Amino acid sequence: MTRSPRSTATQSPDLPSLLADPSLLRTEAYIAGWRGAASDFAVTDPATGTVCARVARMRAPDASAAVDAAQAAFADWSTALPQTRSTALRRWFDLINANREDLALIMVAEQGKPLSEARGEIDYGAGFVEFYAEEAKRPDIRGVTSHLPDAEVELWREPVGVAALVTPWNFPCAMVTRKAAAALAAGCTCVLHPSAETPLSALALAVLAERAGIPAGVLNVVPGDAPEIVGTWTQDTRVRALSFTGSTEVGRLLYRQSADTIKRLVLELGGHAPFIVFADADLDRAVTEAVKAKFATTGQDCLGANRFLVQRPVYDEFCTRFAAAIRKLTLGPGMEDCDLGPLMHERAVAKQETHVADAMARGARCLVGGARDAQGPLYYKPTLLVDVPTDASIMHEETFGPVAAVAPFDTESCAITRANATEFGLVAYVHTLDPRRIYRMTRALQFGMVAVNRTKVTGAPIPFGGMKQSGLGREGARWGMEAFTEIKYVCRDWG
């Protein structure tokens, strides 16, 4: 169901007036201190189209200045006691928690997700800061049995230097903390470019980092046009690592741009997740988890289920129950904390329309939704397509929106073949109660993460990442620090 129609002329509440601490709302860059620019750009509320703020549009010289600041700060930060870095990160974590509600409100205003989801993201993002505050105290120095007489051998992990971090609009807090906390714990200094759609969350986190005592120049936030800002960093030899979350298309571009300067890369790219339901599954649970897997963040999630493959004996029943669950979802402004909010921009809505039209032209049936909602231009109704043929675009392309596509399958081998028939390999979801099938499926599926009988799997202690064109490297856990470190081998003879 949806809320009553809203006029597109409706004005958002004045954002500073909603905040307990309006000073968290910053619109300048943070480059070893706050600085403005000659021009700016608008950040708009997807729910209403109104302007939340105008943010400084930094240029290539500013991007270089951020690297200057990070390079200057590197010597002291990288050689500081691990406990010193840990303490600063812990203070940052405490301040994020203390300002949870304000950070969530800022996120809703610029990103549009429901308020409860925004609060959940703040908690999720804070978890990475807490985790890496602890990991910072555990430098990885290993003794190795020497292969040479009269020699002692050690392996040290040392920070690579300046790290460039590029974050997306769908998780404007958690993607900052997942990258920055790992890099800072490793001893790197950072230059960060947040998405132009959602820079306010990153800038608010910079306010709190400054208050936490993270020294000037250690974490720099540079808003502006991505090609100009990030392009400057890919060509700068002082930037030794680059971590990017976003589309595979842009990831390929950054991969090419970084080749000349031989950077460490972490690329968390697109997904095309299958959600596989076998006949022996707990159907009520499968439907509940299907709603979570598809409609969280209004479907704008690289972990979102894109293809629902259901074994034929339970196919009709699953579709009926899934449709009933979708009809209960509420759609509306994030500040009203509905189940789904608006999409981020017109391109996202147009993609839903294209995928739905293509699938129906090829024989799919639409049981729920299938159109824009009257509340505003960026609202698209939660949608269920069934009997979707394999040649439909939605079965091959990431939808990144609230459209679920369901198709039947007959055998386990068929499910595996269809699930793996993609160049993406981020996450797969499997529902079955057969332990032997669970083993076979988790081994056969070509995805970096497999969720069995559940949807939520991510968190600070686990390595997040995919296979094939879903990216390179891992974020989170101890592995999340690896891209920001080099191994130094020391062979010592005391003489």
C-alpha positions in Angstrom: 0.0 0.0 0.0 1.1 3.6 -0.4 0.5 6.8 1.5 -1.9 9.4 0.1 -0.5 11.3 -2.9 1.9 14.1 -2.2 2.4 17.2 -4.3 5.9 17.4 -5.9 5.9 21.0 -4.7 5.8 20.0 -1.1 8.8 21.5 0.8 11.0 19.3 3.0 11.3 20.5 6.6 14.4 22.7 7.1 17.1 20.1 7.8 19.1 22.1 10.4 15.9 22.6 12.4 15.5 18.8 12.7 18.9 18.3 14.2 19.8 18.3 17.8 23.3 19.5 16.7 23.0 21.5 13.5 26.8 22.0 13.4 26.9 18.4 12.0 25.5 19.8 8.7 28.6 21.0 6.9 28.8 22.0 3.3 32.5 22.7 2.8 35.3 20.2 2.1 37.5 19.0 4.9 41.1 19.1 3.8 43.2 19.4 7.0 40.5 21.8 8.0 37.3 23.2 6.6 37.5 25.1 3.3 34.9 26.3 0.7 35.0 26.6 -3.1 34.2 29.1 -5.8 31.1 27.1 -6.8 28.7 24.6 -5.3 26.2 22.0 -6.2 22.7 21.1 -4.9 21.9 18.1 -2.8 18.2 17.3 -3.1 15.7 15.3 -1.1 14.6 12.4 -3.3 11.2 12.4 -1.6 10.3 16.0 -2.6 12.9 17.2 -5.0 13.7 20.1 -2.7 17.2 21.3 -2.0 18.7 20.1 1.4 21.9 22.0 1.0 24.4 23.4 -1.4 27.8 21.8 -1.1 31.2 23.1 -2.1 32.2 21.9 -5.6 35.9 21.1 -5.2 38.2 20.9 -8.3 41.4 19.1 -9.3 43.7 21.5 -7.4 41.7 20.8 -4.3 42.0 17.0 -4.9 45.8 17.4 -5.1 45.8 19.6 -2.0 44.0 16.8 -0.1 46.8 14.4 -1.2 49.3 17.0 0.0 47.6 17.1 3.4 47.4 13.3 3.7 51.0 12.8 2.6 52.2 15.4 5.2 50.2 13.7 7.9 51.3 10.2 7.0 54.7 10.2 8.7 53.2 10.9 12.2 50.1 8.8 11.8 51.8 5.7 10.4 54.4 5.7 13.2 52.0 6.5 16.0 51.6 3.8 18.6 48.8 1.4 17.6 47.1 2.3 20.8 47.0 5.9 19.8 45.2 5.1 16.5 42.9 2.8 18.4 42.0 5.4 20.9 41.1 8.0 18.2 39.0 5.4 16.4 37.2 4.4 19.6 36.4 8.1 20.3 35.0 8.4 16.7 32.9 5.3 17.4 31.5 6.8 20.6 30.7 10.1 18.9 28.9 8.3 16.0 26.8 6.5 18.5 26.1 9.7 20.5 24.9 11.5 17.3 23.0 8.5 15.8 19.7 10.2 15.4 21.1 13.3 13.7 23.2 11.2 11.4 20.2 9.2 10.5 18.1 12.3 9.8 20.8 13.7 7.5 21.0 10.4 5.6 17.2 10.3 5.1 17.2 13.9 3.8 19.8 13.3 1.1 19.3 9.6 0.3 15.6 9.0 0.9 15.7 5.6 2.7 13.3 5.0 5.6 14.3 6.4 8.9 14.5 3.0 10.6 16.8 1.8 7.9 19.0 4.9 8.3 19.3 4.3 12.0 20.3 0.7 11.2 22.9 1.9 8.8 24.4 4.2 11.4 24.7 1.2 13.8 26.2 -0.9 11.0 28.7 1.7 10.0 29.7 2.4 13.6 30.4 -1.3 14.0 33.3 -1.1 11.6 34.9 1.8 13.5 34.6 -0.2 16.7 36.0 -3.4 15.1 39.0 -1.6 13.6 39.7 0.3 16.8 40.4 -3.1 18.3 42.3 -4.4 15.2 44.6 -1.3 15.3 46.1 -2.6 18.5 47.1 -5.9 16.8 49.9 -5.1 14.3 50.7 -8.2 12.3 54.3 -9.0 13.0 55.2 -12.7 12.5 58.3 -14.6 13.2 59.2 -17.1 10.5 61.5 -20.2 10.8 64.7 -19.1 9.1 65.9 -21.0 6.0 69.4 -19.5 6.5 72.0 -20.3 9.1 72.6 -17.6 11.8 69.7 -15.5 10.5 66.4 -14.4 12.1 63.4 -13.7 9.9 60.4 -11.5 10.5 57.4 -10.4 8.4 55.9 -7.0 9.1 52.8 -5.4 7.7 53.3 -1.6 7.1 50.8 1.0 5.8 51.1 1.6 2.1 50.7 5.4 2.4 47.8 7.6 1.2 44.6 5.8 0.4 41.9 7.1 -1.9 38.3 6.1 -0.9 35.4 6.5 -3.2 31.9 5.8 -1.7 28.4 5.4 -3.2 25.1 7.0 -2.5 23.1 4.0 -1.4 25.0 3.6 1.9 26.5 7.0 2.5 27.6 6.3 6.1 28.6 2.6 6.2 30.7 2.6 3.1 32.7 5.5 4.5 33.4 3.8 7.8 34.0 0.4 6.3 36.8 1.8 4.2 38.2 4.6 6.3 38.3 2.7 9.7 40.3 -0.1 8.1 42.7 2.3 6.4 43.2 4.4 9.5 43.7 1.4 11.7 46.4 0.2 9.3 48.2 3.5 9.6 47.2 5.0 6.2 46.0 8.5 5.7 43.0 9.0 3.5 41.4 11.2 0.8 37.7 10.5 0.5 35.3 11.3 -2.3 31.6 10.8 -1.3 28.9 10.5 -4.0 27.7 13.9 -5.2 24.1 12.7 -4.4 24.9 12.1 -0.7 28.0 14.1 0.5 26.3 15.4 3.7 26.7 12.1 5.6 30.4 11.9 4.9 31.0 15.5 5.9 29.1 14.9 9.2 31.4 11.9 9.9 34.4 14.2 9.2 33.0 16.6 11.9 32.9 13.8 14.4 36.4 12.5 13.3 37.8 15.9 14.0 36.1 16.0 17.4 37.5 12.5 18.1 41.0 13.8 17.8 41.9 12.3 14.4 44.7 14.7 13.4 44.3 17.2 10.6 45.2 15.7 7.2 44.6 12.1 8.3 41.1 11.9 6.9 40.2 14.4 4.2 36.7 14.6 2.5 36.6 16.2 -1.0 33.1 16.6 -2.5 32.7 17.5 -6.2 32.5 15.9 -9.6 33.8 12.3 -9.4 35.7 12.3 -12.8 37.7 15.3 -11.9 38.4 14.5 -8.2 39.0 10.8 -8.5 40.7 11.1 -11.8 43.3 13.3 -10.1 43.9 10.7 -7.5 44.3 7.8 -9.9 47.1 9.6 -11.7 48.9 10.7 -8.5 51.8 8.3 -7.6 51.5 9.4 -3.9 48.1 7.7 -3.7 49.1 4.1 -3.1 45.7 2.4 -2.7 42.2 3.0 -4.0 39.0 1.5 -2.6 35.8 2.0 -4.6 32.3 0.8 -4.2 29.9 1.3 -7.1 29.1 0.0 -10.6 31.1 -2.5 -12.5 31.3 0.0 -15.4 33.0 2.6 -13.2 35.1 0.0 -11.5 36.6 -1.0 -14.9 37.4 2.6 -15.6 39.2 3.1 -12.3 41.1 -0.1 -12.9 42.4 1.2 -16.2 43.1 4.7 -14.8 45.1 3.2 -11.9 47.3 1.0 -14.0 50.0 3.5 -14.8 50.6 4.2 -11.0 50.3 0.5 -9.9 47.9 1.1 -7.1 46.5 -1.4 -4.6 42.8 -1.8 -5.5 39.7 -2.9 -3.7 36.7 -2.8 -6.0 33.3 -3.7 -4.6 31.2 -3.7 -7.7 27.8 -4.7 -9.0 25.7 -7.8 -8.1 23.0 -10.0 -9.7 22.0 -12.1 -6.8 19.9 -15.3 -7.2 17.4 -16.2 -4.5 16.9 -20.0 -4.8 13.9 -21.7 -3.1 13.7 -25.5 -3.1 10.6 -27.5 -2.5 11.7 -28.6 0.9 12.2 -25.0 2.2 10.3 -23.4 5.0 8.1 -21.4 2.7 6.9 -18.9 5.3 10.5 -18.1 6.1 11.5 -18.0 2.5 8.9 -15.4 1.8 9.8 -13.3 4.8 13.5 -13.4 3.7 12.6 -12.7 0.1 11.0 -9.4 1.1 14.1 -8.4 3.0 16.4 -9.5 0.2 14.6 -7.6 -2.4 13.1 -4.5 -0.9 15.6 -3.2 1.7 16.9 0.2 0.7 14.0 0.2 -1.8 16.0 -2.4 -3.8 19.0 -0.1 -4.2 21.5 -2.5 -2.8 24.3 -4.5 -4.5 23.2 -7.4 -2.2 19.6 -7.2 -3.3 18.1 -10.3 -4.8 17.5 -9.8 -8.5 16.4 -13.2 -9.7 14.1 -15.5 -7.7 14.3 -19.1 -8.8 11.7 -21.3 -7.2 11.3 -25.1 -7.6 8.2 -26.0 -9.5 6.3 -28.0 -6.8 6.1 -24.8 -4.6 6.3 -22.2 -7.3 2.6 -21.2 -7.4 2.3 -21.1 -3.6 5.5 -19.0 -3.2 4.3 -16.5 -5.8 0.9 -16.2 -4.1 2.5 -15.6 -0.6 5.2 -13.3 -2.0 2.5 -11.2 -3.7 0.5 -11.0 -0.5 3.6 -9.9 1.5 4.5 -7.2 -1.1 1.0 -5.8 -1.1 1.4 -5.0 2.6 4.5 -2.9 2.1 4.1 0.9 2.6 5.7 3.4 0.2 6.4 7.0 1.2 8.9 9.6 2.4 11.8 8.3 4.5 11.0 10.7 7.3 7.6 8.9 7.7 9.5 5.7 8.1 7.5 3.6 5.6 8.8 0.3 4.3 10.1 1.8 1.1 11.2 5.3 0.1 11.8 7.0 -3.2 14.5 6.0 -5.7 17.6 8.1 -5.9 17.1 9.7 -9.3 15.2 9.6 -12.5 17.6 7.1 -14.2 16.8 4.6 -11.5 13.0 4.9 -12.1 13.5 4.7 -15.8 15.4 1.4 -15.4 12.5 -0.1 -13.5 10.1 0.8 -16.2 12.4 -0.6 -18.9 12.9 -3.9 -17.2 9.2 -4.3 -16.4 8.1 -3.5 -19.9 10.7 -5.8 -21.4 9.8 -8.7 -19.2 6.1 -8.4 -19.9 6.7 -8.1 -23.6 8.4 -11.5 -23.4 5.5 -13.1 -21.5 6.0 -12.3 -17.8 2.9 -11.5 -15.7 2.8 -8.6 -13.2 1.0 -9.6 -10.0 1.8 -6.4 -7.9 2.8 -2.9 -8.8 4.5 -2.3 -12.1 4.2 1.5 -12.3 5.3 4.8 -10.8 3.5 5.9 -7.7 1.5 9.2 -7.5 3.4 10.4 -4.5 6.2 11.9 -6.7 8.4 11.4 -9.7 10.9 9.2 -7.9 8.5 6.7 -6.4 8.1 3.3 -8.0 5.6 0.8 -6.6 7.0 -2.4 -5.1 6.6 -4.9 -8.0 6.3 -8.6 -8.5 6.8 -10.2 -11.9 6.2 -13.9 -12.3 6.9 -16.4 -15.1 9.8 -14.3 -16.2 11.6 -15.9 -19.2 15.4 -16.3 -19.1 15.9 -13.9 -22.0 14.3 -11.0 -20.2 16.7 -8.2 -19.4 16.0 -8.3 -15.7 17.4 -11.9 -15.7 20.8 -10.6 -16.9 21.1 -7.0 -15.6 21.1 -5.6 -12.1 17.8 -3.8 -11.6 18.8 -1.8 -8.4 15.2 -1.1 -7.5 12.0 -2.6 -6.1 11.1 -5.1 -8.9 11.2 -8.8 -8.1 11.4 -11.3 -11.0 10.4 -14.9 -10.3 10.8 -18.0 -12.5 10.4 -21.7 -11.9 13.1 -24.4 -12.1 12.9 -28.2 -11.9 16.2 -29.7 -10.8 19.1 -28.7 -8.5 21.5 -28.8 -11.4 19.3 -26.4 -13.4 19.2 -24.0 -10.4 23.0 -24.0 -10.2 23.4 -23.5 -13.9 21.0 -20.6 -14.0 22.3 -19.0 -10.9 25.9 -19.1 -12.2 25.0 -17.8 -15.6 26.2 -14.3 -14.9 29.4 -12.4 -14.9 28.6 -11.2 -11.4 29.3 -13.1 -8.3 28.7 -11.1 -5.1 26.0 -13.0 -3.1 23.6 -15.8 -3.5 20.6 -16.8 -1.3 19.5 -20.4 -0.9 16.5 -21.8 1.0 16.4 -25.5 1.7 16.3 -27.7 4.8 18.4 -30.6 3.3 21.9 -30.4 4.8 23.4 -32.4 1.9 21.9 -29.9 -0.6 23.2 -27.0 1.5 26.7 -28.4 1.2 26.4 -29.0 -2.6 24.9 -25.6 -3.3 27.3 -23.6 -1.2 30.2 -25.3 -3.0 28.7 -25.0 -6.5 27.6 -21.4 -6.4 30.2 -19.0 -7.9 29.6 -16.2 -5.5 31.8 -14.6 -2.8 29.1 -14.9 -0.2 26.3 -17.4 0.2 23.4 -16.9 2.6 21.5 -20.1 3.6 17.9 -19.7 5.0 18.5 -16.1 5.9 19.3 -12.7 4.3 21.5 -10.6 6.6 25.0 -11.9 6.5 27.2 -8.8 6.5 29.0 -7.1 9.4 32.4 -5.9 10.6 33.9 -9.4 11.4 33.3 -10.9 8.0 35.2 -10.4 4.7 32.7 -8.7 2.3 33.3 -9.1 -1.5 32.6 -11.0 -4.6 34.0 -13.0 -7.5 34.2 -12.3 -11.2 33.1 -8.9 -12.2 31.7 -8.2 -8.8 35.1 -6.9 -7.8 38.5 -7.4 -6.2 39.6 -7.8 -2.6 37.6 -7.9 0.6 36.3 -5.3 3.1 35.7 -6.0 6.7 37.4 -8.4 9.0 41.2 -8.7 9.2 41.2 -9.0 5.4 39.8 -5.5 5.1 43.2 -4.0 6.2 45.3 -6.0 3.7 44.9 -3.7 0.8 46.2 -0.8 2.9 49.4 -2.6 4.0 52.6 -4.0 2.4 54.5 -7.0 3.7 58.1 -6.2 4.6 60.5 -9.1 5.0 63.3 -8.6 7.4 66.3 -11.0 7.5 68.6 -10.2 10.3 72.1 -11.4 11.2 73.4 -10.2 14.5 77.1 -10.5 13.3 
